[in-house]
Amino acid sequence: MKFTALQKKEERPLAGYKRFEAPGPAYIEDYLEVKDRQIPVIGTRLGFMDRLGAVKMRWGFGRSGYRVLPGVYAVGHPVPDSPVLVSANYKLSFDALRRELSGIAAWILVIDTKGVNVWCAAGKGSFGTAELASKLARTRLADLLSHRKLVLPQLAATGVSAPELAKGARFQAIWGPVMAKDLPAFLAAGMQKDKEMRLVPFGLRDRMAVAPVEFTQAAPFFGAALALSCLYALPGDAQWFGRFLGILGFSWGAILAACFAFPALLPVLPFRAFALKGALLGTAWGLCASALLGAPLLGAAGLALASAATVAFLAMGFTGASTFTSQRGATLEVERGLPWMLGALALALGLGLGSRLFGI
């Protein structure tokens, strides 16, 4: 094996892998020549554009196209007995892996998860046994190795069957730590995990990391609240603008509470179901807003119901980001909660109209 300048590469690239023309993606530093192949060597230091891309992804911009090309990569100076780390082709996952590999020599196999992160891709099946076996065959990874072991992310366990992988592809699956930051210690310990490496953290920082995406996905609700606020404030008398600002501030506040206050307060809110947690938070916001707006009795009840239904509905979106919900449980929650939310919204509109008509 040897490294040569990128612009001097003339040999045939790895089968099934498209060779980048110079300068290529910034994360590729060079190419490793081995057995007449060219394996991209990736850097472990994230640049400004990598960090900017991560911020954009956190806010949900261009998520479907934020991916790297599947195939075999190298980090450091890997040799045939170096470990093989498997990752998704979602660039945020790819970057999270490579930034923890400074000073480590390893092969990286990136499989095609359609630009989806490891956990979600495993649940959807794109990070699965069939895709992994197919990528192993197409890249002829075994030709580069003196062993048949793959270090897989623990969160891929729902999608990959270790017995089927061993039987069909003749590779042994070794489940790595949950977090990429634990990989150096995991590898140094002879691929042994301690208890902490098996746990999925979901602290305040982790919960707030998904909040911006929920905020951008709630954009239609902001538009609907704007339209309803205009209608509620009619007719266009001297008090129209004040009524408009009041109801708009209330409704936008409910949406913001769902997007940011809910994940922050998730552990301390009572109840197990996210919809009930959200309903409680929404009711609290509705009552506070009613007091601030000086709403009469019927109006306060309408605001509380509308806020409860809105926050409860948006809160259910966090079931897919949490570490302690299941797909079946989330589906049941939607099926059971949605009729009640729609009923609460209808009643809230009736109470609001009654409050406007009768001043109660």
C-alpha positions in Angstrom: 0.0 0.0 0.0 1.1 3.5 -0.6 -0.1 7.1 -0.8 0.4 9.2 -4.0 -0.7 12.6 -5.0 -4.4 12.8 -6.0 -3.8 14.2 -9.4 -1.5 11.4 -10.4 -4.2 8.7 -10.0 -4.6 6.8 -13.3 -5.4 3.3 -12.0 -8.8 1.7 -12.2 -11.0 2.8 -9.2 -12.7 0.3 -6.9 -15.5 -1.5 -8.7 -18.9 0.1 -8.0 -17.2 3.3 -6.7 -17.2 6.5 -8.6 -13.8 8.3 -8.4 -14.0 11.9 -7.4 -12.2 14.4 -9.6 -9.8 16.8 -7.9 -10.4 18.6 -5.6 -13.4 16.5 -4.7 -15.3 16.6 -1.4 -13.3 18.3 1.3 -13.4 15.3 3.6 -11.3 13.3 1.1 -7.6 14.0 1.7 -6.0 11.5 -0.6 -6.4 8.0 -2.1 -4.9 4.8 -0.8 -3.6 2.4 -3.4 -4.1 -1.3 -2.6 -4.4 -4.2 -5.0 -4.9 -1.9 -7.9 -7.7 -0.1 -6.2 -8.1 3.5 -5.1 -9.7 3.9 -1.6 -10.5 7.4 -0.6 -8.7 8.5 2.6 -10.9 10.8 4.7 -9.9 13.4 7.2 -11.0 13.4 10.8 -11.2 17.2 11.3 -14.5 18.9 10.5 -14.2 22.1 8.6 -16.4 25.2 8.5 -18.6 23.8 5.7 -19.1 20.6 7.7 -20.3 22.5 10.7 -22.4 24.8 8.7 -24.0 21.8 7.0 -24.7 20.3 10.5 -26.5 23.5 11.5 -28.6 23.4 8.4 -29.5 19.8 9.0 -30.6 20.6 12.6 -33.0 23.1 11.2 -34.2 20.7 8.5 -32.8 22.4 5.4 -31.8 20.0 2.6 -31.9 16.9 4.7 -32.8 14.6 1.8 -29.6 15.5 -0.1 -27.1 15.6 2.7 -25.3 12.4 2.0 -22.0 10.8 1.0 -21.4 8.3 -1.7 -21.6 4.7 -0.4 -18.5 2.6 -0.6 -15.2 1.8 1.2 -13.2 4.6 2.8 -10.0 4.6 4.8 -8.9 6.6 7.8 -5.3 6.8 8.9 -3.1 4.0 7.5 -5.2 0.9 7.6 -3.8 -2.6 7.0 -5.5 -5.9 6.4 -6.1 -6.6 10.1 -7.5 -3.1 10.8 -11.1 -2.8 12.0 -14.0 -2.1 9.7 -16.5 0.4 10.9 -19.9 0.5 9.2 -21.9 3.7 8.8 -24.9 5.2 7.1 -24.4 7.6 4.1 -26.2 10.4 5.9 -23.4 12.9 6.1 -24.2 14.0 9.7 -23.7 10.3 10.8 -20.6 10.0 8.6 -19.1 13.2 10.1 -20.0 12.1 13.7 -18.0 8.9 13.1 -14.9 10.3 11.3 -14.4 13.2 13.8 -13.8 10.6 16.6 -11.2 8.6 14.6 -8.1 10.9 14.9 -5.0 8.7 15.3 -7.0 5.5 14.5 -6.3 3.3 11.4 -9.5 1.8 10.1 -11.6 0.9 7.1 -15.1 2.5 6.9 -17.9 0.9 4.9 -20.6 3.3 4.1 -23.9 1.7 3.0 -26.7 3.3 1.1 -29.4 4.3 3.7 -31.0 6.9 1.3 -29.5 9.7 3.3 -31.1 8.6 6.6 -29.3 8.3 9.9 -28.4 4.9 11.4 -31.3 4.6 13.9 -34.1 5.7 11.6 -32.6 3.7 8.7 -32.5 0.5 10.8 -36.1 1.0 11.7 -37.1 1.6 8.1 -35.0 -1.3 6.8 -32.6 0.7 4.6 -29.8 -0.1 7.2 -30.5 -3.8 7.0 -28.9 -7.1 6.4 -29.7 -7.2 2.6 -28.1 -3.8 2.0 -25.1 -4.6 4.1 -24.5 -7.9 2.4 -25.0 -6.3 -1.1 -22.4 -3.6 -0.3 -19.9 -6.1 1.0 -20.2 -8.1 -2.3 -20.1 -5.1 -4.6 -17.1 -3.4 -2.9 -15.2 -6.7 -2.5 -14.2 -5.6 1.0 -13.1 -9.1 2.0 -10.2 -8.7 -0.5 -8.7 -5.9 1.6 -8.9 -7.8 4.9 -7.3 -10.6 6.8 -10.4 -11.0 9.0 -14.2 -11.2 8.6 -15.4 -8.8 11.3 -17.6 -5.7 11.0 -18.1 -3.2 13.8 -21.7 -2.1 13.5 -23.5 0.8 15.4 -25.5 -0.6 18.2 -28.5 1.4 17.0 -28.5 -0.6 13.8 -29.4 -3.8 15.7 -33.1 -3.5 14.8 -32.3 -3.7 11.1 -29.3 -6.1 10.8 -29.5 -9.8 11.7 -26.1 -11.0 12.8 -26.9 -14.7 12.1 -28.1 -14.0 8.6 -25.1 -11.8 7.9 -22.8 -14.6 9.1 -24.6 -17.2 7.0 -25.1 -15.2 3.8 -22.0 -12.9 3.7 -19.7 -14.8 6.1 -19.0 -11.7 8.1 -19.3 -11.5 11.9 -21.2 -8.6 13.3 -19.7 -6.9 16.4 -22.0 -4.4 18.0 -20.1 -1.2 18.8 -21.1 1.5 21.3 -24.1 3.7 20.9 -22.1 6.9 20.6 -19.3 7.4 18.1 -17.3 9.3 20.8 -16.8 5.9 22.6 -15.3 4.2 19.7 -11.6 4.9 20.6 -12.1 3.4 24.0 -14.1 0.5 22.6 -11.3 -0.3 20.1 -8.6 0.1 22.7 -10.4 -2.3 25.0 -10.3 -5.0 22.3 -13.8 -4.3 21.1 -15.4 -4.6 24.5 -18.1 -2.3 25.8 -18.8 -1.2 29.3 -22.3 -0.4 30.6 -22.2 3.3 29.7 -21.3 2.5 26.0 -24.6 0.6 25.8 -26.9 3.4 26.9 -28.6 6.0 24.7 -28.4 9.4 26.4 -31.4 11.7 26.0 -30.5 14.6 28.2 -31.5 18.3 27.7 -28.8 18.8 25.0 -30.0 15.8 23.0 -33.7 16.8 23.3 -33.1 20.4 22.2 -31.0 19.2 19.2 -34.1 17.9 17.6 -36.2 20.9 18.5 -35.2 23.1 15.5 -36.4 20.4 13.0 -39.8 20.2 14.7 -39.9 24.0 14.5 -39.4 24.1 10.8 -41.9 21.3 10.3 -44.5 23.3 12.2 -44.3 26.1 9.6 -47.8 25.3 8.3 -49.3 25.8 11.7 -47.8 29.3 11.9 -49.5 30.1 8.6 -52.8 28.7 9.7 -52.6 30.6 13.0 -52.0 33.8 11.1 -55.1 33.3 8.9 -57.3 32.3 11.9 -56.1 35.3 13.8 -57.2 37.6 11.0 -60.7 36.0 10.9 -61.1 36.1 14.6 -60.2 39.8 14.8 -63.0 40.8 12.3 -64.8 43.1 11.9 -62.3 45.8 11.1 -63.1 48.3 13.8 -60.8 50.3 16.0 -60.0 47.3 18.1 -59.2 45.0 15.2 -55.5 45.2 15.3 -55.3 44.7 19.0 -57.5 41.6 18.8 -55.4 40.3 15.9 -52.1 40.7 17.8 -53.5 39.1 20.9 -54.8 35.9 19.3 -51.7 35.7 17.0 -49.3 36.0 20.0 -51.3 33.3 21.9 -51.4 30.8 19.0 -47.8 31.3 18.0 -46.8 31.0 21.6 -48.6 27.6 21.8 -46.6 26.4 18.7 -43.3 27.6 20.2 -44.2 25.9 23.5 -44.7 22.7 21.6 -41.4 23.0 19.7 -39.1 24.2 22.4 -40.7 24.1 25.9 -42.0 20.6 25.5 -38.7 18.9 24.8 -37.0 20.9 27.5 -39.6 19.9 30.1 -40.2 16.3 28.8 -38.8 14.4 31.8 -40.8 16.5 34.4 -44.1 16.6 32.7 -46.5 13.9 34.1 -48.1 11.1 32.2 -46.5 8.6 29.9 -48.2 9.5 26.6 -46.7 12.5 24.8 -50.1 13.7 23.8 -51.2 14.0 27.4 -47.9 15.7 28.4 -48.4 18.1 25.6 -52.1 18.7 26.5 -51.0 19.6 30.0 -48.4 22.0 28.8 -50.8 23.5 26.3 -53.5 24.0 29.0 -51.0 25.8 31.2 -50.0 28.1 28.3 -53.7 28.7 27.4 -54.6 29.8 31.0 -51.5 32.0 31.3 -52.3 33.6 27.9 -55.9 34.1 28.9 -54.8 36.0 32.1 -52.4 38.2 30.0 -55.1 38.9 27.5 -57.8 39.5 30.1 -60.1 37.0 28.3 -63.6 36.5 29.7 -64.7 33.0 31.0 -65.8 31.5 27.7 -62.8 33.0 25.9 -60.4 31.6 28.5 -61.9 28.1 28.2 -61.6 28.3 24.4 -58.0 29.4 24.6 -57.1 26.6 27.0 -58.7 24.0 24.8 -57.2 25.2 21.6 -53.8 25.4 23.1 -54.1 22.0 24.7 -55.0 20.4 21.3 -52.3 22.2 19.4 -49.5 21.4 21.8 -50.7 17.8 22.2 -50.7 17.3 18.4 -47.2 18.8 17.9 -45.8 16.9 20.9 -46.6 13.6 19.3 -44.0 14.4 16.7 -41.3 13.9 19.3 -42.2 10.2 19.7 -39.9 9.6 16.7 -37.0 11.4 18.3 -37.2 10.0 21.8 -35.3 7.0 23.1 -38.2 5.4 25.0 -41.1 5.1 22.5 -42.0 2.4 20.0 -43.5 2.7 16.6 -46.6 0.7 17.6 -47.1 2.9 20.7 -46.8 6.1 18.7 -49.4 4.8 16.2 -51.8 3.9 19.0 -51.3 7.4 20.6 -52.2 9.1 17.3 -55.2 6.9 16.7 -56.6 7.4 20.2 -55.6 11.1 20.6 -56.5 12.7 17.3 -60.3 12.5 17.6 -60.1 14.1 21.1 -57.8 16.9 19.7 -60.2 17.6 16.8 -63.1 17.7 19.2 -61.3 20.0 21.5 -60.5 22.4 18.6 -64.1 22.4 17.5 -65.3 23.2 21.0 -62.6 25.9 21.4 -63.9 27.6 18.2 -67.4 27.4 19.5 -66.4 28.9 22.8 -64.4 31.6 21.2 -67.3 32.6 18.9 -69.7 32.6 21.9 -67.3 34.8 23.8 -67.1 37.3 20.9 -70.8 37.4 20.5 -71.9 37.6 24.1 -68.8 39.1 25.7 -68.7 36.3 28.3 
